[in-house]
Amino acid sequence: MEKVRFGIIGIGNIGTVHTRYLLAGVVKEACLTAVCDNDPAKHRAIRALVGEPVALFSDAEEMLTSGLIDAVIVATPHYDHPRLSIMAMRHGIHTLCEKPAGVYTAQVQEMNACARECDLVFGIMYNQRPNPLYQKVKELIESGELGEIRRSNWIITNWYRSQSYYNSGGWRATWKGEGGGVLLNQDPHQLDLWQWLVGMPVRLRAFCQFGKHRQIEVEDDVTAYAEYANGATGVFITTVAETPGTNRLEIAGDRGKVVVEEGKLRYWRLRESETEFNARWQNGFGEPECWEVSIPVAPECSDHHVITANFCAAVLRGEPLIAPGLEGINGLTLSNAMHLSTWTDDWVTLPLDEKQYLRLLQQRITTSVEKEATSRTLDASGTW
């Protein structure tokens, strides 16, 4: 195999993004040979987008068994991610799933079990992982430069979404159609990076506001506090209704601090660890000598095609995945825990009580209101 033949299931906002870069040949080891969308009303526009050489299907299984593809990108609404990914893997198709891996962790457990059984490549479209800014932060943490992590704080409020965005699809921002709001749609990138960098907490307390700023059922404003096994703490703040928004990640250890904001990385290094300084210092006021260190970082890059190119390298040459599918459950665990903490008005201890979460989610699905909306495919080319 010289090139990986891709199919795409779901040609909506993000599916169109994947379609365009594959058709443009941006990923040298990939080609688009088939697409699938179960809405016949969209097929004329899809055909105009992909041209005649690309096969167009209405049924996913028909595409998966057509012999036209080696791999598939699952880009449908969230609830279908596990079902379609499992179906693809059962048919011997390498699978790259859009974020989030699913709506609730019990779904993704089944997904992961299937992935373990199949000798196939399974990845998640976490296109922020290859961003050199976060790669460098991970390097600083793993090398011990920051020392023991004591605190992390992520303010991610530049996910602005207007009411017209939510009105562009009947499934959007409903418990029945999407299963969550900003945590499930926009923040999977940051939730994945947060746990990828500092690990998973042992317990979490969250305050989600549902339909506070938009006419939606699900959360549009969240503040969460997390505690870790080593005593470290973390705060995660997000909303879709703040402009100008902020994207600031701050991680402090006992040997320094790193901040990522506005596409830049700043690093402060202590000449000696705070722990050692505190043990020896006898003069009352004072603090460890601190240097701001300039660290070389490659230009920021978070395009989806980087993950797809890496996925192709895994299929063709066995190279390690940047975002393995098996890790897709971690960020979802955090968003589920934030929902559950708010619903129960209490702390949530990890591992998550999956049965309790699903029971409470099902209650909300039962009362979810059918939303009348005219489906529109929006230009998502400038999003993450």
VENNOR-V715906 format. One record per residue. RES is the residue in one letter. SS is DSSP state (H for helix, E for strand, L for the rest). Layout:
# VENNOR-V715906
res=RES ss=SS
res=RES ss=SS
This chain:
# VENNOR-V715906
res=M ss=L
res=E ss=L
res=K ss=L
res=V ss=E
res=R ss=E
res=F ss=E
res=G ss=E
res=I ss=E
res=I ss=E
res=G ss=L
res=I ss=L
res=G ss=L
res=N ss=H
res=I ss=H
res=G ss=H
res=T ss=H
res=V ss=H
res=H ss=H
res=T ss=H
res=R ss=H
res=Y ss=H
res=L ss=H
res=L ss=H
res=A ss=L
res=G ss=L
res=V ss=L
res=V ss=L
res=K ss=L
res=E ss=L
res=A ss=E
res=C ss=E
res=L ss=E
res=T ss=E
res=A ss=E
res=V ss=E
res=C ss=E
res=D ss=L
res=N ss=L
res=D ss=L
res=P ss=H
res=A ss=H
res=K ss=H
res=H ss=H
res=R ss=H
res=A ss=H
res=I ss=H
res=R ss=H
res=A ss=H
res=L ss=H
res=V ss=H
res=G ss=L
res=E ss=L
res=P ss=L
res=V ss=L
res=A ss=E
res=L ss=E
res=F ss=E
res=S ss=L
res=D ss=L
res=A ss=H
res=E ss=H
res=E ss=H
res=M ss=H
res=L ss=H
res=T ss=L
res=S ss=L
res=G ss=L
res=L ss=L
res=I ss=L
res=D ss=L
res=A ss=E
res=V ss=E
res=I ss=E
res=V ss=E
res=A ss=L
res=T ss=L
res=P ss=L
res=H ss=L
res=Y ss=L
res=D ss=H
res=H ss=H
res=P ss=H
res=R ss=H
res=L ss=H
res=S ss=H
res=I ss=H
res=M ss=H
res=A ss=H
res=M ss=H
res=R ss=H
res=H ss=L
res=G ss=L
res=I ss=L
res=H ss=E
res=T ss=E
res=L ss=E
res=C ss=E
res=E ss=L
res=K ss=L
res=P ss=L
res=A ss=L
res=G ss=L
res=V ss=L
res=Y ss=L
res=T ss=H
res=A ss=H
res=Q ss=H
res=V ss=H
res=Q ss=H
res=E ss=H
res=M ss=H
res=N ss=H
res=A ss=H
res=C ss=H
res=A ss=H
res=R ss=H
res=E ss=H
res=C ss=L
res=D ss=L
res=L ss=L
res=V ss=L
res=F ss=E
res=G ss=E
res=I ss=E
res=M ss=L
res=Y ss=L
res=N ss=L
res=Q ss=L
res=R ss=L
res=P ss=L
res=N ss=L
res=P ss=H
res=L ss=H
res=Y ss=H
res=Q ss=H
res=K ss=H
res=V ss=H
res=K ss=H
res=E ss=H
res=L ss=H
res=I ss=H
res=E ss=H
res=S ss=L
res=G ss=L
res=E ss=L
res=L ss=L
res=G ss=L
res=E ss=L
res=I ss=E
res=R ss=E
res=R ss=E
res=S ss=E
res=N ss=E
res=W ss=E
res=I ss=E
res=I ss=E
res=T ss=L
res=N ss=L
res=W ss=L
res=Y ss=L
res=R ss=L
res=S ss=L
res=Q ss=H
res=S ss=H
res=Y ss=H
res=Y ss=H
res=N ss=L
res=S ss=L
res=G ss=L
res=G ss=L
res=W ss=L
res=R ss=L
res=A ss=L
res=T ss=L
res=W ss=L
res=K ss=L
res=G ss=L
res=E ss=L
res=G ss=L
res=G ss=L
res=G ss=L
res=V ss=H
res=L ss=H
res=L ss=H
res=N ss=H
res=Q ss=L
res=D ss=L
res=P ss=H
res=H ss=H
res=Q ss=H
res=L ss=H
res=D ss=H
res=L ss=H
res=W ss=H
res=Q ss=H
res=W ss=H
res=L ss=H
res=V ss=H
res=G ss=L
res=M ss=L
res=P ss=L
res=V ss=L
res=R ss=E
res=L ss=E
res=R ss=E
res=A ss=E
res=F ss=E
res=C ss=E
res=Q ss=E
res=F ss=E
res=G ss=L
res=K ss=L
res=H ss=L
res=R ss=L
res=Q ss=L
res=I ss=L
res=E ss=L
res=V ss=L
res=E ss=E
res=D ss=E
res=D ss=E
res=V ss=E
res=T ss=E
res=A ss=E
res=Y ss=E
res=A ss=E
res=E ss=E
res=Y ss=L
res=A ss=L
res=N ss=L
res=G ss=L
res=A ss=L
res=T ss=E
res=G ss=E
res=V ss=E
res=F ss=E
res=I ss=E
res=T ss=E
res=T ss=E
res=V ss=L
res=A ss=L
res=E ss=L
res=T ss=L
res=P ss=L
res=G ss=L
res=T ss=L
res=N ss=E
res=R ss=E
res=L ss=E
res=E ss=E
res=I ss=E
res=A ss=E
res=G ss=E
res=D ss=L
res=R ss=L
res=G ss=E
res=K ss=E
res=V ss=E
res=V ss=E
res=V ss=E
res=E ss=E
res=E ss=L
res=G ss=L
res=K ss=E
res=L ss=E
res=R ss=E
res=Y ss=E
res=W ss=E
res=R ss=E
res=L ss=E
res=R ss=L
res=E ss=L
res=S ss=L
res=E ss=H
res=T ss=H
res=E ss=H
res=F ss=H
res=N ss=H
res=A ss=H
res=R ss=H
res=W ss=L
res=Q ss=L
res=N ss=L
res=G ss=L
res=F ss=L
res=G ss=L
res=E ss=L
res=P ss=L
res=E ss=L
res=C ss=E
res=W ss=E
res=E ss=E
res=V ss=E
res=S ss=L
res=I ss=L
res=P ss=L
res=V ss=L
res=A ss=L
res=P ss=L
res=E ss=L
res=C ss=L
res=S ss=L
res=D ss=L
res=H ss=H
res=H ss=H
res=V ss=H
res=I ss=H
res=T ss=H
res=A ss=H
res=N ss=H
res=F ss=H
res=C ss=H
res=A ss=H
res=A ss=H
res=V ss=H
res=L ss=H
res=R ss=H
res=G ss=L
res=E ss=L
res=P ss=L
res=L ss=L
res=I ss=L
res=A ss=L
res=P ss=E
res=G ss=H
res=L ss=H
res=E ss=H
res=G ss=H
res=I ss=H
res=N ss=H
res=G ss=H
res=L ss=H
res=T ss=H
res=L ss=H
res=S ss=H
res=N ss=H
res=A ss=H
res=M ss=H
res=H ss=H
res=L ss=H
res=S ss=H
res=T ss=H
res=W ss=H
res=T ss=H
res=D ss=L
res=D ss=L
res=W ss=L
res=V ss=E
res=T ss=E
res=L ss=L
res=P ss=L
res=L ss=L
res=D ss=L
res=E ss=H
res=K ss=H
res=Q ss=H
res=Y ss=H
res=L ss=H
res=R ss=H
res=L ss=H
res=L ss=H
res=Q ss=H
res=Q ss=H
res=R ss=H
res=I ss=H
res=T ss=H
res=T ss=L
res=S ss=L
res=V ss=L
res=E ss=L
res=K ss=L
res=E ss=L
res=A ss=L
res=T ss=L
res=S ss=L
res=R ss=L
res=T ss=L
res=L ss=L
res=D ss=L
res=A ss=L
res=S ss=L
res=G ss=L
res=T ss=L
res=W ss=L
